[in-house]
Amino acid sequence: MSENTNTPDKHIVSARITAIIGLVIAILSLIVSIIPCIGYYALVPSIVSVICSIIGIVYLKKAGKASSVAVVGVLLGGLAVASATYQYIQFKSVFDAKSRLENSVEDMEKEVKEQAKEVIIDYTKEKIKDYLKDDDTLKKPAKKSK
């Protein structure tokens, strides 16, 4: 019978450990998630913290024990998820804008090159025509040799 009373204690201890792990990960994730430019890296750990904390809540409620640590883990993990998601959205929007800017610069470079090419070709044609007009050797008929 001592095994039957000991087994639920193991589950309670495991549930408490899971809740504590969820809380610790949630705290760390929340700290990382508020750091600009790298906060989105906290998204996956914060989701893991919420899952661990929910597991802790479920098992502690089944055992009739207090689950305040797990509840705090869920709340802090939820805040970390929200903050990391916000960071991700901001990060993505910045890099999307950067990509659009780079594409427009490349398009402008191509356009300028094409226009410069056309101007150079037209200028060269005009110079050749002017040169040929002014060249007297082309106007005189070739002398026939006897």
C-alpha positions as CSV (number, residue, x, y, z in Angstrom):
1,M,0.0,0.0,0.0
2,S,2.9,2.3,0.5
3,E,3.4,2.2,-3.3
4,N,-0.1,3.5,-3.9
5,T,0.3,6.4,-1.6
6,N,3.8,7.1,-3.0
7,T,2.7,7.1,-6.7
8,P,0.4,10.1,-6.5
9,D,3.1,12.0,-4.7
10,K,5.5,11.3,-7.6
11,H,2.8,12.8,-10.0
12,I,2.4,15.8,-7.7
13,V,6.1,16.4,-7.5
14,S,6.4,16.0,-11.3
15,A,3.5,18.4,-11.8
16,R,5.1,20.9,-9.5
17,I,8.5,20.5,-11.2
18,T,6.8,21.0,-14.6
19,A,5.0,24.1,-13.3
20,I,8.3,25.5,-12.0
21,I,10.1,24.8,-15.2
22,G,7.3,26.5,-17.1
23,L,7.5,29.5,-14.8
24,V,11.3,29.8,-15.1
25,I,11.2,29.5,-18.9
26,A,8.4,32.1,-19.0
27,I,10.4,34.6,-17.0
28,L,13.5,34.1,-19.2
29,S,11.3,34.3,-22.3
30,L,9.7,37.5,-21.1
31,I,13.0,39.1,-20.5
32,V,14.4,38.1,-23.9
33,S,11.2,39.0,-25.7
34,I,11.4,42.7,-24.7
35,I,14.9,43.1,-26.1
36,P,14.7,45.0,-29.4
37,C,15.8,43.2,-32.6
38,I,16.2,39.8,-30.9
39,G,12.9,39.5,-28.9
40,Y,11.3,37.3,-31.6
41,Y,13.7,34.5,-30.6
42,A,11.7,34.1,-27.4
43,L,8.6,33.0,-29.3
44,V,9.3,29.2,-29.2
45,P,10.5,29.1,-25.5
46,S,7.5,31.1,-24.4
47,I,5.1,28.7,-26.1
48,V,6.9,25.9,-24.4
49,S,6.6,27.6,-21.0
50,V,2.8,28.1,-21.5
51,I,2.5,24.4,-22.4
52,C,4.5,23.3,-19.3
53,S,2.5,25.6,-17.1
54,I,-0.8,24.3,-18.4
55,I,0.3,20.7,-17.9
56,G,1.3,21.7,-14.3
57,I,-2.2,23.3,-13.8
58,V,-4.0,20.2,-15.0
59,Y,-2.2,17.7,-12.9
60,L,-2.1,19.9,-9.8
61,K,-5.9,20.5,-10.1
62,K,-6.5,16.8,-10.5
63,A,-4.5,16.2,-7.3
64,G,-6.4,19.0,-5.5
65,K,-3.2,21.0,-4.9
66,A,-2.5,24.7,-5.3
67,S,-1.4,25.6,-8.8
68,S,-0.5,29.3,-8.3
69,V,3.1,28.8,-9.7
70,A,1.6,27.2,-12.8
71,V,-0.9,30.0,-13.2
72,V,1.8,32.6,-13.0
73,G,3.8,30.7,-15.5
74,V,0.9,30.7,-17.9
75,L,0.4,34.5,-17.5
76,L,4.1,35.4,-17.9
77,G,4.4,32.9,-20.8
78,G,1.4,34.5,-22.4
79,L,2.9,37.9,-22.0
80,A,6.2,36.6,-23.5
81,V,4.3,35.1,-26.4
82,A,2.6,38.4,-27.1
83,S,5.8,40.4,-26.8
84,A,7.8,38.0,-29.0
85,T,5.0,38.0,-31.6
86,Y,5.0,41.8,-31.6
87,Q,8.8,41.7,-32.0
88,Y,8.5,39.2,-34.9
89,I,5.9,41.4,-36.7
90,Q,8.1,44.5,-36.3
91,F,11.2,42.6,-37.4
92,K,9.4,41.2,-40.5
93,S,8.0,44.6,-41.5
94,V,11.4,46.2,-41.4
95,F,13.0,43.5,-43.5
96,D,10.0,43.5,-46.0
97,A,10.5,47.3,-46.4
98,K,14.3,46.7,-46.8
99,S,13.6,44.1,-49.5
100,R,11.2,46.4,-51.3
101,L,13.7,49.3,-51.2
102,E,16.5,47.0,-52.6
103,N,14.2,45.9,-55.4
104,S,13.3,49.4,-56.3
105,V,16.9,50.5,-56.3
106,E,17.8,47.6,-58.6
107,D,14.9,48.5,-60.9
108,M,16.1,52.1,-61.0
109,E,19.7,51.0,-61.8
110,K,18.5,48.9,-64.7
111,E,16.4,51.8,-66.0
112,V,19.3,54.3,-65.8
113,K,21.7,51.8,-67.5
114,E,19.2,51.3,-70.4
115,Q,18.7,55.1,-70.8
116,A,22.4,55.7,-70.6
117,K,23.0,53.0,-73.2
118,E,20.4,54.6,-75.5
119,V,21.9,58.1,-75.1
120,I,25.4,56.8,-75.8
121,I,24.3,54.9,-78.9
122,D,22.4,58.0,-80.2
123,Y,25.3,60.3,-79.5
124,T,27.7,57.9,-81.2
125,K,25.5,57.7,-84.3
126,E,25.3,61.5,-84.5
127,K,29.1,61.8,-84.2
128,I,29.6,59.2,-86.9
129,K,27.2,61.0,-89.2
130,D,28.9,64.3,-88.6
131,Y,32.3,62.8,-89.2
132,L,31.2,61.2,-92.4
133,K,29.6,64.5,-93.6
134,D,32.8,66.4,-93.0
135,D,35.2,63.8,-94.4
136,D,36.1,65.0,-97.9
137,T,37.7,61.7,-98.9
138,L,34.3,60.0,-99.0
139,K,32.8,62.8,-101.2
140,K,35.4,62.6,-103.9
141,P,35.1,59.8,-106.4
142,A,37.9,57.3,-106.4
143,K,40.5,57.9,-109.1
144,K,40.9,55.3,-111.6
145,S,44.4,54.1,-112.0
146,K,45.8,53.7,-115.5
